[in-house]
Amino acid sequence: MKIKTYKINTVLEVEWIDIVEDSSWIPNSIAGSRPDADCKSIGYYFKKDSEFLYLSTSISDDARSRIAIPIGAIKKVKKL
């Protein structure tokens, strides 16, 4: 997916697919089904590069939290 560049701190909602790990023993019929891995994150845009879209859920004047979502896992980006 091609991700736009936004102005820093633009609020975005990102729909993405997370990884799923299940170490319990389950039947093959269940193990091969699509896992519930659909996620949504809302945050302040920080930057993007060739691999990740970076959001922050909290920001201050000189620091921020960080969420790095792999570009290949992103299904949709919506400006809020």
Backbone as a chain_set.jsonl record, in Angstrom:
{"seq": "MKIKTYKINTVLEVEWIDIVEDSSWIPNSIAGSRPDADCKSIGYYFKKDSEFLYLSTSISDDARSRIAIPIGAIKKVKKL", "coords": {"N": [[0.83, -1.185, 0.0], [0.488, 2.221, -0.791], [1.519, 4.875, 1.163], [0.557, 8.057, 2.159], [2.379, 11.118, 2.8], [2.064, 13.01, 5.662], [1.361, 16.101, 7.423], [3.29, 16.699, 10.321], [2.026, 15.451, 13.369], [-0.598, 15.216, 12.494], [-3.748, 13.767, 13.005], [-4.434, 10.386, 12.714], [-6.29, 7.47, 11.724], [-5.455, 4.169, 11.608], [-5.871, 1.184, 9.92], [-4.84, -2.084, 10.296], [-3.095, -5.246, 9.985], [-2.304, -7.426, 12.467], [0.27, -9.575, 13.842], [-0.253, -13.016, 14.767], [0.105, -15.26, 17.383], [-0.094, -18.456, 18.632], [0.413, -20.675, 21.02], [-0.835, -22.884, 21.967], [-2.12, -26.267, 21.603], [-3.924, -26.975, 18.803], [-6.541, -28.156, 16.607], [-5.744, -28.986, 13.179], [-7.682, -28.03, 11.397], [-8.61, -25.715, 12.572], [-6.242, -24.339, 13.014], [-5.453, -23.594, 10.467], [-7.243, -21.648, 9.722], [-8.291, -18.225, 9.138], [-6.88, -15.976, 11.391], [-8.094, -13.821, 14.035], [-6.987, -10.927, 13.498], [-7.232, -8.299, 12.884], [-6.654, -4.891, 13.346], [-7.008, -1.565, 14.734], [-5.518, 1.562, 15.011], [-5.222, 4.732, 16.513], [-3.559, 7.75, 16.186], [-1.014, 10.342, 16.447], [0.523, 11.459, 13.566], [3.928, 10.923, 12.847], [6.179, 10.21, 11.158], [7.075, 8.548, 8.076], [8.772, 5.812, 6.551], [10.466, 3.663, 4.234], [9.737, 1.245, 5.313], [8.1, 1.473, 7.647], [5.226, 3.072, 9.211], [5.058, 5.683, 11.417], [3.5, 6.448, 14.4], [2.24, 8.376, 17.167], [0.851, 8.025, 20.374], [0.854, 9.684, 22.484], [2.08, 12.967, 22.994], [4.544, 15.562, 23.58], [6.169, 18.782, 23.888], [8.848, 18.154, 23.238], [9.122, 15.398, 23.1], [7.807, 12.047, 22.515], [5.534, 9.216, 22.402], [5.835, 6.003, 20.708], [4.596, 4.214, 17.966], [5.288, 1.814, 15.652], [4.247, 0.809, 12.671], [4.348, -1.789, 10.392], [4.578, -1.104, 6.923], [3.622, -2.967, 5.038], [1.642, -4.262, 6.468], [-0.478, -2.591, 6.642], [-3.83, -1.767, 5.974], [-5.59, 0.364, 5.565], [-5.617, 3.934, 5.747], [-6.839, 6.69, 7.434], [-7.467, 10.12, 7.635], [-8.234, 11.953, 10.487]], "CA": [[0.0, 0.0, 0.0], [1.205, 3.499, -0.814], [1.121, 5.702, 2.297], [0.835, 9.484, 1.969], [3.113, 11.849, 3.82], [1.18, 13.969, 6.305], [1.987, 17.095, 8.291], [3.564, 16.121, 11.634], [0.962, 15.487, 14.372], [-1.924, 14.981, 11.933], [-4.354, 12.616, 13.67], [-4.792, 9.348, 11.747], [-6.76, 6.147, 12.121], [-4.784, 3.205, 10.742], [-6.329, -0.198, 9.996], [-3.694, -2.921, 9.959], [-3.171, -6.647, 10.36], [-1.29, -7.768, 13.453], [0.677, -10.984, 13.852], [-0.954, -13.838, 15.746], [0.884, -16.404, 17.844], [-0.878, -19.294, 19.519], [1.268, -21.816, 21.348], [-1.63, -24.028, 22.418], [-2.331, -27.303, 20.6], [-5.257, -26.839, 18.213], [-6.687, -28.986, 15.409], [-5.314, -28.385, 11.915], [-8.797, -27.32, 10.769], [-8.67, -24.383, 13.175], [-4.929, -23.694, 12.845], [-5.345, -23.052, 9.115], [-8.242, -20.608, 9.454], [-7.793, -16.859, 9.305], [-6.976, -15.526, 12.78], [-8.653, -12.498, 14.286], [-5.784, -10.108, 13.621], [-7.514, -6.949, 12.384], [-6.45, -3.883, 14.384], [-7.095, -0.144, 14.411], [-4.784, 2.445, 15.917], [-5.377, 6.168, 16.284], [-2.405, 8.439, 16.742], [-0.441, 11.51, 15.79], [1.528, 11.113, 12.556], [5.279, 11.432, 13.063], [6.894, 10.096, 9.895], [7.053, 7.245, 7.433], [9.924, 5.497, 5.722], [10.129, 2.581, 3.307], [9.279, 0.054, 6.043], [7.163, 1.713, 8.75], [4.499, 4.302, 9.484], [5.282, 5.973, 12.827], [2.476, 7.234, 15.069], [2.408, 8.578, 18.606], [-0.409, 8.159, 21.095], [1.065, 10.803, 23.404], [3.15, 13.862, 22.546], [4.821, 16.796, 24.313], [6.941, 19.691, 23.033], [10.132, 17.612, 22.785], [9.166, 13.933, 23.203], [6.575, 11.373, 22.09], [5.52, 7.755, 22.385], [6.033, 5.563, 19.326], [4.059, 2.987, 17.385], [5.857, 1.619, 14.309], [3.418, -0.186, 11.998], [4.94, -2.145, 9.094], [3.799, -0.647, 5.766], [2.969, -4.115, 4.426], [0.523, -4.721, 7.291], [-1.514, -1.549, 6.648], [-4.938, -1.935, 5.043], [-6.252, 1.645, 5.294], [-5.244, 5.077, 6.575], [-7.85, 7.738, 7.33], [-7.183, 11.328, 8.381], [-9.369, 12.313, 11.351]], "C": [[0.87, 1.242, 0.0], [0.644, 4.38, 0.3], [1.517, 7.144, 2.005], [1.755, 10.003, 3.066], [2.169, 12.912, 4.358], [2.0, 14.996, 7.073], [2.161, 16.457, 9.67], [2.411, 16.427, 12.592], [-0.455, 15.48, 13.8], [-2.487, 13.727, 12.588], [-4.875, 11.644, 12.608], [-5.413, 8.15, 12.447], [-6.169, 5.162, 11.121], [-5.38, 1.821, 10.995], [-5.187, -1.073, 9.504], [-3.897, -4.333, 10.48], [-1.998, -6.971, 11.28], [-0.861, -9.223, 13.274], [-0.125, -11.713, 14.929], [-0.062, -15.02, 16.093], [0.016, -17.163, 18.831], [-0.067, -20.555, 19.799], [0.49, -23.006, 21.889], [-1.801, -25.025, 21.271], [-3.766, -27.196, 20.11], [-5.341, -27.706, 16.962], [-6.258, -28.238, 14.15], [-6.427, -27.579, 11.254], [-8.95, -25.907, 11.318], [-7.366, -23.625, 12.927], [-4.778, -23.058, 11.471], [-6.362, -21.991, 8.778], [-7.659, -19.224, 9.731], [-7.959, -16.412, 10.756], [-7.617, -14.137, 12.866], [-7.484, -11.549, 14.551], [-5.986, -8.677, 13.128], [-7.441, -5.947, 13.536], [-6.718, -2.492, 13.827], [-6.3, 0.61, 15.46], [-5.062, 3.882, 15.522], [-4.187, 6.847, 16.93], [-2.002, 9.646, 15.928], [0.64, 11.049, 14.82], [2.862, 11.732, 12.939], [6.076, 11.4, 11.767], [6.6, 8.742, 9.275], [8.374, 7.067, 6.711], [9.531, 4.323, 4.839], [9.556, 1.352, 4.005], [8.145, 0.298, 7.03], [6.443, 3.058, 8.644], [4.606, 4.51, 10.993], [4.185, 6.893, 13.344], [2.868, 7.409, 16.526], [1.035, 8.689, 19.237], [-0.344, 9.295, 22.103], [2.224, 11.637, 22.896], [3.327, 15.009, 23.537], [5.655, 17.672, 23.382], [8.205, 19.054, 22.468], [10.241, 16.094, 22.889], [7.815, 13.352, 22.786], [6.689, 9.882, 22.325], [5.67, 7.318, 20.923], [5.332, 4.244, 19.059], [4.651, 2.912, 15.987], [5.086, 0.475, 13.654], [4.057, -0.518, 10.656], [4.017, -1.745, 7.937], [3.019, -1.808, 5.145], [1.778, -4.645, 5.198], [-0.66, -3.758, 7.255], [-2.547, -1.811, 5.567], [-5.545, -0.6, 4.623], [-5.741, 2.702, 6.244], [-6.288, 6.158, 6.341], [-7.445, 8.911, 8.206], [-8.425, 11.688, 9.2], [-9.435, 13.814, 11.567]], "O": [[1.873, 1.306, 0.711], [-0.565, 4.603, 0.372], [2.662, 7.424, 1.651], [1.884, 9.392, 4.128], [1.543, 13.636, 3.585], [3.184, 14.788, 7.34], [1.27, 15.749, 10.137], [1.889, 17.542, 12.61], [-1.416, 15.712, 14.534], [-1.781, 12.726, 12.713], [-5.647, 12.019, 11.726], [-5.107, 7.853, 13.602], [-6.364, 5.309, 9.914], [-5.398, 1.341, 12.128], [-4.631, -0.838, 8.431], [-4.766, -4.581, 11.315], [-0.838, -6.805, 10.902], [-1.556, -10.006, 12.626], [-0.612, -11.1, 15.879], [0.461, -15.697, 15.208], [-0.544, -16.576, 19.757], [0.114, -21.396, 18.919], [1.083, -24.028, 22.235], [-1.644, -24.666, 20.104], [-4.709, -27.309, 20.892], [-4.323, -27.964, 16.321], [-6.39, -27.017, 14.063], [-6.159, -26.559, 10.619], [-9.376, -25.003, 10.599], [-7.379, -22.423, 12.663], [-4.046, -22.079, 11.324], [-6.36, -21.473, 7.661], [-6.674, -19.076, 10.454], [-9.065, -16.463, 11.293], [-7.665, -13.393, 11.886], [-7.048, -11.391, 15.691], [-5.02, -7.93, 12.972], [-8.084, -6.13, 14.57], [-6.665, -2.267, 12.618], [-6.4, 0.326, 16.654], [-5.128, 4.209, 14.338], [-3.843, 6.561, 18.077], [-2.566, 9.932, 14.872], [1.563, 10.332, 15.206], [2.934, 12.905, 13.308], [6.589, 12.426, 11.321], [5.951, 7.895, 9.887], [9.016, 8.037, 6.311], [8.342, 4.028, 4.717], [8.949, 0.502, 3.353], [7.309, -0.583, 7.232], [6.955, 4.027, 8.083], [4.279, 3.609, 11.765], [3.962, 7.977, 12.804], [3.715, 6.686, 17.049], [0.153, 9.364, 18.706], [-1.378, 9.81, 22.529], [3.228, 11.102, 22.426], [2.391, 15.384, 24.243], [5.829, 17.336, 22.211], [8.604, 19.367, 21.346], [11.341, 15.551, 22.779], [6.814, 14.064, 22.714], [7.789, 9.341, 22.436], [5.638, 8.147, 20.014], [5.457, 3.286, 19.822], [4.525, 3.862, 15.215], [5.247, -0.685, 14.031], [4.289, 0.385, 9.852], [2.817, -2.017, 7.972], [1.861, -1.634, 4.764], [0.977, -5.402, 4.65], [-1.729, -4.071, 7.778], [-2.21, -2.046, 4.407], [-5.965, -0.435, 3.478], [-5.462, 2.417, 7.409], [-6.59, 6.505, 5.199], [-7.117, 8.732, 9.379], [-9.535, 11.724, 8.669], [-10.324, 14.299, 12.266]]}, "num_chains": 1, "name": "protein.A"}
